[in-house]
Amino acid sequence: MKTSPKSERPAPSRRLDNFGRTSSESFPISTLIKSRFFSAPKLWPADERHVRRPGWTELFYDLVFAAAISQLSTPLEGDYSLHGVLHYAFLLALIFLAWLGYTNFSTQFAVDDVVQRALIVAQVFFVAVMAANATGPFSSRDAAGFGAAYGGVRAVLALQYARVIGLPRTRSVVIRRIGWLVAAAVVWTASALLPAPHRYVAWCLAFLMDIASSWPPLRGTIVLPPGAAHFPERFGLLTIILLGEFIASVMRGIESQMGWSLLAASAAVLSLALGFALWSCYSDGATGWETRHMRTNKHVVQLRIWIALHFLLFLGIGILGVGARHGIALPSGGSFGATEQRLICFAGAGTMLVIIGIAATSERHISPRNSWVWLAQVAIAVFVLSLGPLASRIIATALLLVLFFCFVGQTALLLVNQRTHRHMAEI
């Protein structure tokens, strides 16, 4: 028996939630809260791991390291000598390893919940403590606090890895990394209780443990590779942070100028131009940000060389930045001291050689031809190094001008090599 349309009861409407599911399919509020605040860690999918970009949490994390690196340059400005450089290099190495540890983790595992952010806040706190204790000599209580705070950073990183230990694909690699991190954290923290001579031995032991945890076996890196695009971008961002500290050093040099002459203004302008030339040489010339896939053991070895060269690049940028500040603060027409000139020339030549190495690991520079390009770059570096003993014969402004043109010339040579490689690839 048919009924009239008016007597038919309409079917209940299906209400959709914000996720496109019907109400019967929607998660309970408690489940939604749990998934948002306590999510299960997982590996980044291959298609996402190699194309994702740095997130806001990572950018905030990098800003904390910007403050820490800025603090490191304070003692170097007061002791611009070989001793001061060695002090700066050791502390910078620990800052770099602290940054590298979390960067590796964040490019490999996808986890963003309350627990993870709490662990990041804990790491940020320990990095801030490191920065606050970075100005004293190694024999001081401040240096002991620096080492203990670094041990805290490694302990927090071990907790982050402990959260992903249940992933079967990477369990063996993660367990090994946790073991080294915990051992290093214990030694770093305990070293704060030791007197100065014995503390240095503990630091050396803990530092070797950190190197072991940062360099897993070749197979482990292939099984658990960093993000092919994300990882180099993070290094590019840290390079910008170091160059930002370079510019800050130039600004402090400008503040210390009592009067402005043509040579003093030229030194300031050339120092800023030198910072830009450094970035252009790294980014445009050496393509340090290039995507890097881990398919073979050769790729892993190249990546490790690339990482080590970046630390040397950061060291060179820091030394050059403080040197530029000293050059600006000199009286008009003044020259660097003998030690200052040698350090600046050594840092400039070393940075050029490091950029050559970074370029050599890039696929954009693989070419059987153009051997003259590499020889010409080495010749430029040797020329800069030869200026070191000529402190009394070259004014500071002239040396900054020479360094600027040398980095511009190296950038031009690397661009020529890239063009040749592209031409050969098209044939």
Secondary structure, 3 states (H helix, E strand, C coil): CCCCHHHCCCCCCCCECCCCCECCCCCCHHHHHHHHHCCCCEECCHHHHCCCCCCHHHHHHHHHHHHHHHHHHHHHHHCCCHHHHHHHHHHHHHHHHHHHHHHHHHHHEECCCHHHHHHHHHHHHHHHHHHHCCCCCCCCHHHHHHHHHHHHHHHHHHHHHHCCCCCHHHHHHHHHHHHHHHHHHHHHHHHCCCCHHHHHHHHHHHHHHHHHHHCCCHHHHHHCCCCCCHHHHHHHHHHHHHHHHHHHHHHHHHHCCCCCCHHHHHHHHHHHHHHHHHHHHHHHHCCCCCCCCCCCHHHHHHHHHHHHHHHHHHHHHHHHHHHHHHHHHCCCCCCCCHHHHHHHHHHHHHHHHHHHHHHHCCHHHCCCCCHHHHHHHHHHHHHHHHCCCCHHHCCHHHHHHHHHHHHHHHHHHHHHHHHHHHHHHHC
